[in-house]
């Protein structure tokens, strides 16, 4: 019989967080020509940080100073949040689904640890692209093939692979398909301090911490035709909500951090079905489920958002 616990098992091979740092190991040595505006060389990345030499010319420095920085998310008291609609029972209406992020850093076009280690507030508008499609045919293309031929198309695929760094029940392997391991949600790699939006209207069920998810938030949703579902968001740096708070779609729940079982900033997002209890414990199986068992306990969060988007 499978278990459901707030302390999910961690496979010994995956003590170093998931696919994020491992993916960087596979990004091979790159060297720009001296004729370009800036020069840098980098060794193959270690699991902690690249050993990078980055030399910037005066012209490049001048260009960077002119760019406008992206502002960090303001505290809850300073963020204008929409008032939630209420359903006939006085519970916040789900209304519609939104993605937790409006955009992602363009990881595939970055070339050094200095670039991809920047927090959200230090990135500029040109560092971001629209959220890529969740296309398993693309996400499972071997990273080694992409890094061997760094075309614009392949760089875009690298961005998608890193953004959806762990897929729905995927293993902690950047090339993994779904239903390969016990991970009941998706991991979305974004920059440290990126604001996190609620995927739909509902009521905050819990704000707490554990060793796996770190600082996390659970939101209860009443979805017409589907009943009660719980969206679970893990690894926050800061949170802007409290238990019992009614929220609308897109409400800023907090900012992405590195709390819990992680060594790189990302959001763990999962959607659980209702177990009927007065409290909700985030689901985590003791073995990789088949699609039928998975559907009884969870919902693919990306597919759910796509199906319920306004």
N, C-alpha and C positions, 0 to 999 in steps of 0.2 A: 504493500500500500504506500502510495507516495505521500510525502510530507509537505507541509506548507509552513515555513518558518521565516522569521525576520533575519536569520543568520544563514543565508544561502551557502551551500558548499562551494568551496573554491578549489578547483583542480590544481594540483601542485605545479603544473606547467604554466599556470596563468596567474601566479602570484604577482608578477610584474604586470601592470594593468593591461589586459585585453589586447586589442589590435593596435592601439594608437602608437605606442613607442615602437612596437615591432614593425609597423609599416614604415616608420622612418628609417629603420635599419636597412630596409630594402631599397631605399632611394640612393642610387649610386653616386659615385664621385662626379661632380660637375665642375667645369672650369670655364669661365667667360674669357673671351679674348681681350687682350690689353687695349685694343682699339675701342672698346665699348666705354660708356661713361663711368662705369665703376667696375672694379675687379674683386672677385672673391674666389677662394677655393675652399672646399670642405671635404673632410674625410668621411668614410661611411659612418653613419650615425650610430652611436651607442644607444643602449636602452634608456639612458638618462638624458643625455644632452649631446648635441653635435660638438665636435672640436672644430670650430669654424674660424677662419681668418677672413675678416670682412674689411675691405679697404674702400673708402668712399671718397670720390673726388670732390673738389669744391663746388663744381657745377651740380652734382647730385645732391649735395647737402643743401644748396640753395633751393633746388626744386622741392625737396622734402619740407623745408621750413615754410614754404608757401601754402602747403596743403592744410586744409582744415581738419582738425581732429574730430573723431566721433565721440560724442559725450557719453559718459557713463550713466547708467540708469539712476535716476534720482530716488531718494528714499520714498517709502510709501506715502508719507505725509505730503510730499511735493509732486506726486504723480497724479494727473487727472485720470480717474478711472470711471468707466461707464457704470451707471446704475443698472443692476440686473433686472430683467423682467421676471415677474412671478407667474407661476402657473395657477390653475384653479385651486390647488391645495396650499398655496402660499409658499411653495418651494421655488427656488430660482429656476427659471426655464433654461433648458439646455440651449435653445435657440438655433445655433449652428456651430460648426467646428472651424477652428483656425489652427494653423501650424504654430508650434511653440516659438518659432523664430521666423522673422520676415526675410532673412537672407543668411548666407553663410560666407565665411572667409573663403577666398578662392585658393584653397590649399595647394592645388596642383601647379599653380603658377608661381608659388613661392619657392625660393631656392636656398634658404639658409635658416638655421635655428633662430637667428636674430629676427627674422621676419615672422615665422610662425609662432614664436614664443611670446609675442606681444599681447598684452591684454586688450580687451575690447576698446577701452578708452584711448588707446594709442594707435588704433587702426584708422585708416582714412577711407573715404567713400570708394576709392578705386580698388580697395582690398576685398570688396564684397561682390558676390554674384547672387542671382536668384537661387532659391532652393532647387536642387536638381531632382529629376524624377527618381522614384524608388523602383528601379528596373533591375531585377535580379540578373538578367542576361548581361547587363553592363557591369553590375557590381561584382560579379564573379569572374570577370576577366582577370587573369593573373597579373598581379602588380609588377612582377619581373618583366613581363612583355611590355607594359606601359612605360616603365622607367628606361627600358632599352631604346625607346624611340619617342623622345619627348616632343611630339607634335602638339599643336593646339588642341586637337581632338582628344589625344591621350591625356593631356594635362587636365582637361575637363572631366574625364573619367576618374582620374586620380582624386580630384576634388570630391566627386560623388562618393567614391569608395571610402575616403577618410571621413566625410560628413556622416554617412551611414556606417560607422566603423564597426558596429556589431549589429547584425540583422536579427529579425524575429526568430527566436530560438536558434540563433546561429552560434557557431563556435567562435572562440576568441582568435580568429584568423581573418586577416583583411580580405582574403579571397573566399570566405565561407558563404555557402548558401543558407537558406532557412532550414530549421528542424534538424540541426546537427548537434545541439547541446542543450543545456538547461536554462539558457538566458531568455526570460519570458517577455522581453520587450525589445526596444532598439536603443542603441547608444548613438547620440548625435554629437559629433565633435564640433565645438565652436570655441571661440576665444574666452579666456577667463573674464568673468564679470559681465558676460552677455545677458541682457534681460530675458527672462523666461515668461512666456505667455500661457495662460490657461487655455486648454484646447476647446473648452466650451463652458457654458454657464452652469453653475452649481453652487455647492456649499462646501467650504473647506472642512474636511473631516478630521484631519490631524496634521500637525506640524511637529516633527520629532527627529530623533537621530538614532542610527544603529551602526554597527561596524561595517555593514555592507554598503548601504545606500548613503551613509553619512547623514547630512542634514537633508531631510526630505519633506515633501508635502503630498497629502492625499486629498483629492477633491471628489466629492460624491456628485454624480450626475443622474438625472432622471430623463432618459432618452425615450421619446415617444416610439412605441412599437418594440422597444428593446429592453425596457425596464431600467433597473438601477445598475450603473457601471461606476467604477472607480478609476480615475486617472492618477497614476503614481509618478512623481518626479523626484529624481535622486541626484545627490552630489552638489547641492547648493552651496554657495559662498555666503549669501545672505538671503533672508526671506522677508517678504513684505506683507504677509497675511497671517491671520490667527485662526485657530479652530472655531467653527461656528460662523465664520464670515461668509456672506453671500457675495458671489462674484459673477460677472458677465464674461462672455467669450473674449479672450484676449487680455484679461486682467493680468497685470504684472505680478507674478508670484514671488519673484526674487531674482537673483543673479547666479549664473553658473560658477561653480567652484571646483574644489578638488577634495572634498570631504568624503570619508568612507573608503571603500576599496578601489582606489584609483591612483594613478600616477600621471594623469593628464587631464586637463579640463574637458568636461563633456557633460551632457544631460542624459541620464537614464530615464526613458519614458516607457511606461507600460500601462495597459488598460485591463483591469480585472473585472470579472463578473461578480455578482453579488452572492456571498455565501450565507446570507441570512443572519449574521451575527450583529450585535450592537456595535462592535468595533470591526475594523477591517485590517487584516494582516496581509501585506503584499505577498502575492503568490510566488512561490519558487519551488519547482519540482525537484525530486531527488534523482531523476533521470530524464533523458531527452524524451519528450512525449511525441506520439503520433498526432496527426492533424485533428483527429476526433477528440482526443483527450485535451489537447491544447485549447480547442474551441469551447470546452466546458468551463475552463478556468480563466481564459484571457481572450482578448481581441487584438488582432494585428493593429497597432496604433496608427500606422501610416495609412493602411487601407480604410480604417475607420474615419480618419480625418478627411480623406479624399471623398468618401461617400457622403459625408455630412457637411461639407463645405458649403458656404452660402453661394 
